[in-house]
Amino acid sequence: MTIARIGHITPSSNTALEPLTYAMNRPLDGKLAHHFSRIRVTHLALEASSEAQFQMEPMLAGARLLADAPLDAILWNGTSASWRGLEHDIALCQAITEETGVVASTSTIAFFKAFREKGWSRIALAVPYTEDITRQIAVEYGRQGFPVVGSAHLGVRENIEIGATGPEPIRALLREAAKSKPDCIAVVCTNFNATELVEEMEAELGIPIVDSIAVTFWEACRLAGISTPIAGWGRLLAEG
């Protein structure tokens, strides 16, 4: 059997997405494999030092290393375009494909694909970020045709601290976001383990939750030509 292989460019300080991606992938063992390359990302803020982390050349360097292996696709497993602007991810995907010959996508592109496919247009945000980044995500989502009707944020800028967030603050964040009665809640950050809570909190809140790590995995499956429903991780993956 041929195994599909997906490469992921990931933030260097991320501790969540790799183990969670492997966990979600267990039903697909022998069909789909994931491989990771890192770029230096330590903090998230609307300032020059944060912006410098997401420039094109480090991303392309990571893509080149991944493309030394035979891959079906490369993903930027990060959400920076949700506040920097979708055009940055579109340009990145074009550059990766030109450089490596491998099709590319990103977490932010995956979010907008999922919203459109499922018909979810009124979005609430549940994010670990600072207030200014949260506001900028709302601006960008609105620019892409997905108005943000409510938001909840933790005010954290250091990515290691984001990755160390326990389940209770995440549950509280999701409950706060749900008060706006959106079509779905977007958890925007690939180092924030709402992933393991999605099924539980969808049942409690009665609202679909689109988690960054899960939606990027969903996109990886799509790029690999796999539509197998995967139980235990919420509605998006259960519907295949």
N, C-alpha and C positions, 0 to 999 in steps of 0.2 A: 504493500500500500504506500502511495506517495504521501508524504507529510507536507502540509503547507507550513511555511515559515514566515513569521512576521517580526520585523525589527522595530524596536522602540527606542527613541531618543528620550532620556529621562533626566530630570533635575538631579544634580549630584547629592543633594541633602535629603532626597526622598527615601523614606523607609517603608512606605505603604504599598505603592503600586505593584512592585514586583511580586511579593508574596501573595497579594490578593489576585493578581492576574493568573498566577499559577493555580491558585485555589479554584477560581472560576473555570479554569481550563481542564480540570480533572475529567469531566465527562468526555472531553475531546482528546484525551491522551492517545497518541498514535495517529491522530488526524491533523492536529495543529500544534505548533511549537512557537515559543516566544523567546526573543534574544534582545539584549539590552546594551545600550551605549549611553554614557553620561556626559552632560555638559554642566559647567559650574553654575549652580543657582543656590544661593543661601538665604535670600530675603526677598520680600515682595513689597514694593512701595512705588508711589508715583514720583520717582526721583531718578536722576541720571545714573546712579550706581546700580539701581535695579534694572533700568532699561538696558544698560550695557550687557547684562547677562543674556539677553535674548536676541543678539545680533546674528546676522546670517552666517558668518564664517564658522563660529563654533558649532552651530547646528549642522552645517555641511560637513565639518570634520567628523562629527559623530555619525552622520549618514554614510560617509565614505568607509568608515571602519565596519559598520554593519554590513555594507554591500560587498565586503570581502567574502561573506558567506552567501550562498544562494538563497534569495528571499523573494517572497511574493509581494511584499509591500513594506513600507517604512512609515511609522507613525511618530509624530511629535506628541509624546504622552505628557502634555502640559497645557495649561489653560491661559497662557499669557495673552493670546489674541482676544480673549474675552474682554480685556480692558485696553489693550494696545490697538485693536482693530482687526477685523477679519481679514482685511487685505494683506496683513503681514503673514498670516498662515497660508493664504492662497499663493503669495509670492514664494514662500518657503517650499511649498509642495512642488511648484513648478521648477524651482532650482534643484531640489533633490532629484527629481526625475531626469532633468537635463544632465545632472552630474553623474548619476548612477544607473540610469535606465530603469529604475524601479518606481512603480506607482507609489504615491505618498498621500497621507492624510494627517489629521490632527484631532485632538480632543475637542476643540472648539467647533471645527467643521462637523464632527460627529454629533455634538449637541444640536446644532441647527438642523441636521438631517433627521434626527430623532423627533424633534419638535414638529417638523413638517409632516413626516410620515404618520405620526400619531394624532395630528390635528390639535396639538397643544399650543395655544397662542398666548394665553395669559400666564406669565411665569412669576413665581416667587423665588427669591434667592436665599440660600442658606450657605453661608461662606465663612471661613475662618479669618478673612482679611480685615484690613482697616476700613474705616468708613469711606475714605476717599476712593479707594479701589472699588468698593462695593457700588458706590454711586456711578463710577465710570463703567462698570459692567452693565449696570442698568441702562446707561446711555447707549452702549454698543448693542445690547439686545434690542432696544427700541429701534435703533437704526437698521437692524436686520429684520424688523417686522414682528418682534416678539416683546410687547410691552411688559415691563416688570411692575406688578401690582402690589408687591410687598417684598420686604427683605429683612434678614436677620444676619448679624455678623458678630464675630468675636473680638475683632480689633487686634489681631496678631500679625506681625510682619516677619518674624524669623521662622524659616521653614522647618527647622528642627523642632521648634515649639509646636508648630501646627501638627507635625507628625506624632507628637506625644499626647495629643488631645484624647481624653478618655471618652467612653460612650455616653455618659450622662450629659456633659455639655453639648454633645452633638444631638442627642434626643431633644434637649431643651431648645436648641437652635431650630430644629425641624418643626417643633410645635409652634414656635413663634412665627416662622415663615408661613405655616398653614393658616394662620388667622386671617390672611387676606383672601382665602378661598380661591386659589389659583387653579388653572388646569393641571399644572404640575409644579413640583419644587425642583429647582436645579441646585445641586451641590457642586459648586465650582472650585475644585482644587484636587489635584491628583496625589496629594500627600495627606489626605484627610479621610480617615476611615469611617465614613458614613456607610461605606459599601456593605459591611456585614450587618448593618441595621436596617437596610432598605426594606426588606420583606416585613420585618416586625413593624416598622413605622408606617408603611403603606397600610397595613391592616388597622393600626390604631387611628390614623388620620383620614383614611379613605381618599387619599390623594396620591397619584403616581409620583415617584421620586426618581429623577434622572441624576445619577451619581457619576462624577467625572471618570473614575476608574472603570466603572461598569460600562459606561457609554463608549469609552475608548476600546474596551474589550469587544463590545458589540460591533463597533466599526471594524476592528481587526477581523472578526469572524466574517463580516460582509466582504471585506477585501479578499479573504481567503476562499470565498464561495461557499461558506458554511452557514446554514440557517437553522441548525439544531436548537430547539428550545432547551434552556438550561434552568432547572428549578433551584430555588433556594436563595436567589439574589434579587428578587423583585420582578415587577411586571415586564420591564423592558426585555430582560433576558428570557423570561419565561415564555414570552410570545415569539421569540426567535427572530 
